[in-house]
Amino acid sequence: MHDEWNGEYLEYRCREDIYLYYLASVGLKNNFEIRISSTLSLSDERDVWRVKYKGQKESISLKLKETTTNETIILEEGSNGAGGVYTLDMQDGIVVSGSYVRGDGKRFELGILPR
């Protein structure tokens, strides 16, 4: 997977077996931007989820908890068990909004980045 932030902001982009979702926090003084990716692992045929914050070198592993027609819930595997939970609101298979609840309980609303 090509792992650099290229400045191309799309609601989602599908390239072979890689799905990329570009989101940003809303309503903060200094909003942050993230890219959530889902890749099909050919070795064990499962989805591998990761999140990368703009400006950080390393991405963070995620684990799919639950998916329904309108919602995908993904767990962040943080160090010392202090990860968070991403909830992506879906409409016709496309992310339209979301939220992130940090390990300390602080909630952040997420919106798609404009094209």
Secondary structure, DSSP 8 states (H G I E B T S, - for coil): ---S--S---S-EEETTEEEEEEEE-SSSS--EEEEEEEEETTTTEEEEEEEETT-SS-EEEEEEEE-SSEEEEEE--GGG---EEEEEEETTEEEEEEEE-TTS-EEEEEE---
